[in-house]
Amino acid sequence: MLATKIPKFETKRLPLVPPGKCGLDAYQRFYIDKDASRTYGGPLSPGQTWTRLKSDLGSWHLSDFGVWMIELKQTKEILGTGGYSQGLGAKSSASRLS
């Protein structure tokens, strides 16, 4: 059992939901696009993208913060991600929006 409960936020149209398998297609679309993902370490292979998704989820459990997936409420489509990411030993956090 995981110790950290990832908070959910919701507006009228866009829930912010914890990272999960449901977002893998959106992650792959973003990270395969070299122009869109170049400042985030892309482009990435499908295996590397899966690792990134697992890393985004693991951040919550190791650091108590991370990114959410942005979901279109009406269709449940994952539009991208947003939140906080911080490397080991970093002194400040940065936001990322796919």
PEVENRA-V130271 format. One record per helix or strand of 2 or more residues. SS is the DSSP state (H for helix, E for strand). FROM is the first residue (numbers start at 1). TO is the last residue. If there is no record, write none. Layout:
BEGIN
SS FROM TO
SS FROM TO
END
This chain:
BEGIN
E 9 10
E 14 18
H 21 32
H 34 40
H 46 63
E 67 72
E 77 85
E 94 95
END
